[in-house]
Amino acid sequence: MPSTNGRTVFITGGAGFIGSHLTERLIAEGYKVNIFDNLHRNAIKYSDILNHPDVKFTQGDILDLGALTEAMKGADIVMHLAAIAGVSNYYNFPAKTLKVNLIGTYNVLEAMVNLGITKMFDMSTSETFGTDAVEVDEETYQRIGPPQDKRWCYAGSKIGGEQLIFRYAEEYKWDATVIRPFNVYGPRQIGEGAIANFSKNILEGKNLRIEGTGMAVRSWCYITDFVDCLLLILKNQHKGPEAFNLGNPWSIASTVSLGEELLRAATRIDGIELKSSIDFVPMDFTEIRVRYPSIRKLQKMYGYQPKVNLHDGIYNTLKWFKEYYEKN
C-alpha cells in the first residue's frame, strides 16, 4: 500500500451515502478525514465512523465561506461531494439547487486558494450528457435541455461547477479531478434513487411505482466499485485538471427490469413478506432515455474494472435496507 504520509482529506458532504463509504475506505488506507456536512442526508449514522480517532466532523453550511474555510484548515486534499441532488429537488427547489451547487463549489475553490491547498476532487454528474447518453466518454459534448425545463437546473449547475474547477485548476496549477458518477447505489443510500426507492417500497409493502413505459436504460455501479476507483485516482498525481466518467457499463438495465430484479431478490431474503408488484404511472417530468458510460480512460490509466454485478449488488442493498431501514 502506498504511504499516505498521514495526509488529511477534507470532505464536503462526507456524511452522505457516498461520503460515508469513502470515509471508511480512506481511514482504512491510513488517511485522516475531516467531514463538513449539514446532515441533510445523514447516512453516516448507520456506521461508527464518527467515533474513529482520525475522523473529525463539523456541521456546517457550504454557503458559509467563513465556516467552510475554518473547517478546511489543515487539509491536504479536498473532496467536494456536497450538493442538492435528486429529481424531486430539481423541480421543487430549482433556485436553491443552483445556489447551493454553484456558490457552494465557488466557496470550496476560494477556501482552497486562501489556504494554499492544491489537490481536489469534485463530484459532478452523468446528467451533464443530457437525455441520450450512449457509451459517453470524457470528450463527449455536454448537452442539456432548455432553461425553462427545471429538470436541467441540476445538470446546469454541475456543468458550471466543472468549468469553475477546470479554470481554477489551470490558473492556480492544481491537481484537480472531476468525477461524473453513473447511477451509484448500495447500502446507506437513504436519498433518492431507483434501487433505494424500490427497496423502501418493498419493505413497506407498497407497489413499485414506475413512471412512463419503464424502458429507460441506466448502468448501475455498486458503491464499493465506485469507491475503489476513487482511491485508485487519489493515489496518483495529475499534471492538471482531469475528468472521468465513473460507472459500470456491464450492469445495464431498464427501469422495469430493475424493479423485477428487486422483487426476485426480496424472495431470497429472510424476513421479507413480498406484497409488492409493479405499477406504471404517467411521467410528469423530462425523462433521460438512456445513460451509460465508456470507462476506457479509467481502464487505460488505472486498470479500473468493476467487480460487483447487478444481481449481487441489488441483493446486498435490499438486505441492508431490511436490516436498517425498518429500524429508523
N, C-alpha and C positions, 0 to 999 in steps of 0.2 A: 504494500500500500504506500503510495507517495506520501511524504510528510506534509502535514497541513501547517506545521510551524505555529500551532496554536492560533491560527487566524480566526477572526471574528466575522461572522456573517450576519448582516442586519436584514431582516425580512419584514417588509410591509405586508400586511395580510397574512402573517405567519400562523394565525390561529385558525385559519380556514381549512378546507378539505386538502388541497394540495400542500399548503404551507405546513400543516401538522405532520404529514408524511415526510416532507422534505426536511423538517427539523429533526425528526427521528434519525434519518439517514446521515445528516450532517454530524450529529452528535456521535453516532456510531463510527464515523470516519475521523473523529478527533477534532472537529471544529467546535468553536464556541458560537452560540447563536443568541442574538438579540431580536426579539419579536416586538413589532409595533402593530397594534390592531385595535379596532373599536369594538370587537366581539359581536358584530352584527351576525356573523355566521360562526358560532363558537364550536367548531369541530374538535378543537384541541381538548375539550373537556372529557372526551372519550378516551383519553390516554393519561399517562402520568408524566408527560414531558415537562410540564412546568415545575416539577419537583426536582429536576435534574440540576446539579450544581453549575453546569455550563450553559444553562438557559436563563436568560433574563427576559422578563415580559414588561412592556409598557403599554397601557391602554391609552390610545390617543386617536386623533382625527388627522387624516392625511392632508386635510386642507389647512391645518395649523402648522405653518412653516417653522415657527419658533420651537414648538414642542417636538416636531419631527427632527429638526436639526440637533436639538439637545439629546434626544434618544439615540441618534445616529453616531454620536461621538464615540470614538474608539473602534469603529468598524473598519475592516479591511476590504470587505466586499458587500455590495448592496444587491439584494434580490427583491425586485418590486412586483409584488403579487396583488396588492390592494386595488380593488376596483368594484364598481357596481356592475353586476352581470345578471344574466337570466332574462329570458324573453319577456316575462311579465313586467320586469322592471323597466325594460326599454319602453314599453307602452305606458306604464303608469307614472314613471318618473324620468322622462326623456331629458329634461334640462338638468336634473340632478346627476344623471348618468354622465352627461357631457362634462359637467362641472367637476365631479369627483375624478373622472378618468383623465381629463386633460390638465386641470390645475393641480391635481394630486401628483401626476407624473412630473410636471414642471417643478413642483416643490421638491420632489425627490432629487431632481437634477441640480437644482440650486443649492440644496443642502450638501450634495456631493462636492460641488465647486467650492463652497465655503469651508468644507472640512478637508479638502485635498484628496478625496477618495477617487480612485481611477479604474476600478473594476466593478461592473454591474451587469445584472440580468434583468430583463423586463418580460413580463408575461403578457403577450398580445393575444390575438385570437385568429382562428381559421376563418372567421366570418368576414375578414377583410377581403376574401376572394369572391364574395357575392353568392348568387343563387345556384350557380352551376360550377362547382369546383372539382374537376375530374383530374386526379393524379397531378395536382398542382405542385410545382416546385418553387424554390425561393426566387426565381426570376419571373414567375407568372405575374401578370398585371393584377393589381388590386382593383376590383370593380365592385362598387356597392350601388344601391338604388337611389332614387330621387330623394332630396332632403325633406319633402313633405311626408314621406313614409317614415314614421317613428322607428320602424324596425332597424333602421340603419344608424341610429344615433350611437349605438354601442360600437359597431364596426368603424364608424367615422371617428369616434374618439380614440380608438386604438390605432387607426392609421395616422392620426395627428400625433399620438404618443410615439409611434415608431419614428416619425420624422424628427421630433424633438430629440430623441435618443441618438439617432444617427448623426444629426448635426452637432449636438453637444460633444459626442464622442470624437468626431472629426476635429472640432475646434480645440478641445482640451486634451487630445491624444489619449483617450481612454480605451480600455479593453471592454467593449460593451457587446452584449448578446441579446438579441430579441428572439423569443420563443413563441411560435404560433401553435398552441395546442389544438389537436383534433379530437374532440369528444373524449376527455379523460373521465374515467369512472372508477368506483371501488368503494370500500368501507370508508365511513365518515363523510360521504357526500351528502350532507344534510340540506344543501341548497337545491336549486333546480337542476334537472337532467332527466332524460327519459328513463334510464335504468333506476335511478333513485326514486323517481315518481311512481314507476310501476311497482317497485318493491314495497313502498309505503301503501299503495292501493291493495296489494295482495294481503298484507298483514292486517289491514283494516277491513278486509272482506269486501272491498269495492271493486267494480269493474275497471279495467284498464281503458282509459279514455284516449282514443287516437283521433286526432283532427285530420280531416281530409281523407285521402284514399289509403294512407298508411304506406305508400310506396316510396316515400322519401328515403334516400340512402345515406348512411353515415359509416365511417370507420370508427372503431371503439378501442381505445387504448387503456389498458389496466394501469392503475396508479403506480404499481411497483416498477413496471417497464418505463413509465414516464420519468419517475424519479431516478432510476438507474441512468437514464440518458442525461439528465441534468447534471449528475455527478461526473459523468464522463467529460462533459463540456467544461464543467467548473475547474477541473484539474489541468486544463490547458490554457495557454495564453494566446489571444488573438492580436494581430498587429493593428487592427482597427475594428470597427463595428461589423458584426455578423448577424445574419438572421437564419433561423432554422425552422422548418415545418416538422413538428414532432407528433407522431401518432402511430397507429398500427394499421397499415394498408391491407393486412391479411385478415383482419377481423371486421368484415363489412357486412352490414345487414340493413334491410328495410325496417321501418318502424314496426310494421305488423309482425315481421318475423322475429324482431327483438322481443315484442310482447309475448309471442308464442314460446320463445325460449325461456322467458321468465316464468311462465305458467308451468312449463315442464320442470324447471328447476325446483319450483315450490313443491312438487310431488316427491322430491328426493330429500327434503329436509324435514326431520322430525319436528313435530310440534306445530306445523302449519296445516291448518284445515282449509284447503283450497275452495273458495267460494266465488272466485273472480272469473270473468270472461272478458272478451274484448268488445268495447262499444266504439262505433265510428260516429263522429260528430262533425258538423261543418267547421271548416277552418276560418278563423276570423283574423288572421294575420298573414303577412307575407312569408311564404314557405321557401326554404332553401332546399332545392330538389335533390342535389347530390353533393357530397363533400367527402373526399378522401385525399390523402397527401402522397406525394413522392417523397421518400426518405433517403434517396440515393446520396444526397450530400452528407447526411449523418452517417450512412454506412461507409462512405469513402473516407471521411475524415476521422471517424471514431469507432468504426466497426459495430455500430448500433444494430441490434436485432431484437425485436420484441419477443418475449418468451411465453406470455400468458394468452391462451386463446379465449375466444368469446364465451365458449361453453363453460370453461372453468372459472373465468372471471365473473360471470353472472352468478354462478353458484356461490362463490365466495362472498360476493356483495350481498346477495339476498340472505345468506346465512348470518352475515354481520348484522343486517337490519333486524333479523329475527331475534338476535341476542341482545341488541341495544336499543332499537327504535321503540319497542313497546314499553321500555322502562322509563322513557324520558318524554 
